[in-house]
Amino acid sequence: MAQCFDPSVQWQMRLTKSAMESSSMSSKMWNSFPLKPNKKGALKPATKFRICASADGTINRLEDLLNLDVSPYTDKIIAEYIWIGGSGTGVRSKSWTISKPVEHPSELPKWNYAGSSIGQAPGEDSEVILYPQAIFKDPFRRGNNILVICDAYTLQGEPILTNKRAKAAEIFNDPKVVSQVPWFGIEQEYTLFEVAFGLVGPLEGTL
């Protein structure tokens, strides 16, 4: 049965090198560890860690914890799967950790989520499958991490009702459309107002 010494307060202890190298210790040996005093001679409380020992006196991997590498860097890659939610206006996402960089969405696995919780599937058939369609560098996590743009399908491979991309892809992949050169335009409308005699009214003319 494990027990914690000084359970009422966590004390910062300075362990000697020989004690750190020892794999086990008796309860009597705890008296040999000096507590770090503050300037006034009182014991200094610490909240970083609590030293625990099992009934046989073995320290619970204290050396590993004190030497733990907490660096945020890793050779793994976070792929953030993103898809349009049930409202049709917001997006949802979840993270998948992969072990190496990818060049094409086909290299990434399909994933699933419970569509009934966000209004994209009935409760009795909630499973929705995410199909990766495009990948981009993650501007937030940076490094080799990526954003994965997905669309959603049923278990049978049919696009769910809110998957508008599937119909668009069908049209743009039609041989008659592929042979064409599509043009896209962005329309922006503006209204300018002027103040005259204390009243606000639109200017004449069109931009």
N, C-alpha and C positions, 0 to 999 in steps of 0.2 A: 504494500500500500504506500503510495507516494505521499510525502508531506512537504510543506513549505516552511522554512525557518523564518522567524519574525513575521508572522502572518498579519499583524496589525499595521505594519508599515514596511515598505520596500526600502532596503538599505543598499547603498552602493558599496561594493566590496572590492578591495584590491587584492587579487590573488597572486601569490608568489609563483615564479616560474616552475618550481618543483611541484607545487600543488596542481598547476594547470596540466602538467605532464602526467600526473597520477591518474589512473583510470578509476580508482575507487577510494573512499575515505570513510572513516568512522565518524560518529557524531561528536566524539571528543575533539577531533581535529578542527571542528568549526571554530573553536576558541582561538586558534592560531591565526585566523584571518582578521587583520585590523580593519575596522570600519573607518572610513575617511571622515575626519572631523572638519568642521568649518572653522572660521577664524576665532569664534567665541568658544571653541572647544566642544560644542555640541555635535551630536551625530548628524550627518548631512543626509536627508532623505533623497531618494532618487526614484524616478518613475520609469526608467528605461527597461529594467528587467527585474525579475524575481528569481533568486537562486533556489532551486528545488532539488530534493534528493529522495531517492526511493528508500524503502525500509532497510535495505542492506547498505545504505550509505553511498551508492553510486550516483555521481552527478549526471543529470539528464542532458547529455550532449552539450554541456555548457561551452566547451571549446568551439564547437561548430557554430553555435549561436553568436558568440562574441566575434568570430571571424567571418560571419556571413557576408557574402558579397551582395550588397543591395543596389548595385549599379543598375540603372534603368535600361541599359543597352543589351541587346540580345541578337543572335543571328537568325532568330525566327522572324517571320513576316506576318503581320496582321492584315487579313483581307476583310474589309468592311463591306458586307453584302447590303445593298441598298435597293429598296423597291417602293412603289407607290402604294400607300395605304388604302383602306376602304373608303375614305372620304373622297379620294380622287385628287385631293389638293396637297395633302401632307405626305411625308415619306417616312419609312421605317427602316431600321438597320439592325444587323447583328454581326458579330465578329467571328471569323474563322482563322485559326493560326496555322500557317503552312510553313514548310521547312525550307523551301527554295523559291527563287523568283520564277514568275511565269510570264510568257510572252503573249498568250492568247487566252480568251475566256474559256475555250474548250479544254484547257488544261486544269481548270478548276472544277471541283465536285459540285453537283447539284445539292441543294439543301432544302430543308422543310421548315414550316412553322404552322402554328395553329391559327387558321384563318378565321375561325368563328369568334375569336376574341377581338378582332378588329373589323368585323362585318364583311369578310370576304369569303366566307364559307358557312354552311349550316352546321349546327352543333353535332348532328349525327354523322357528318362527313367533313371533319374540320381540317384534315391534312391538306396543305398547299405546298407545292414544290417550286423552289426558286431556280430559274435557269440563268446562269451568268451570261451576259450579252456584251459587255464592254468593260474594260479596265482602265483606270487612270491612276496616276501617282497621288498618294494621299498628301494634300498640302497641310494637314493638321499634325499628323504623327511624323510625317517626312520619312527620310531614309528610303528603304525598299518597300515600305508599307503601301498598300493599294486600296483604292475604292473600286468596288465591283458593282456595276449597274445591272440589275436583274429584272426579269418579268416573271409572272407567277402563273402556274398551271395546276390542274387537278392531277390526281394520281394516275388518271387515264391519259394524260398528256394533252388535255384540252385547255385552252386559255381560259382563265376565270373571267367573270363578267367585267371586272374593272381593268383587265389587261387590254388596253387600247393599242399597245405597241404591236401585238401579234397581227392585228388586221392591217396596220400600216406596213409591217414587214412583208405581208402577203402581197400587197399592192406594189410596193417598190421592187419586189423580186420577180414580178411578172415580166416575161420576156419583152412585151410591148413597151413597158415602162423602162426597163433596163437599157433599151436602145436609145432612149431619149436623154436629153440633158436638162434636168430640172432646174428651174429658177425659183429662188425663194426671196420674198420681200417682207420687211418689217414695217408695219404701218403704225405711225405715231400721230395722235391728234392733239392739238393744242388749242386752247381758248385764251385770248388776251382780253383783259378788262382795263377800262380807264375810268377815272373819277371825274365827273363833270357836274357842277352845281350840287355837289353833295350826293349825287346818285351814282350808282355803279351800273354800267351797261357794257355790252360787248362791242368791240370794234367791228366796223364793217369790213368785209373782205374775207378771203379764204387763204390759208397758208397752203 
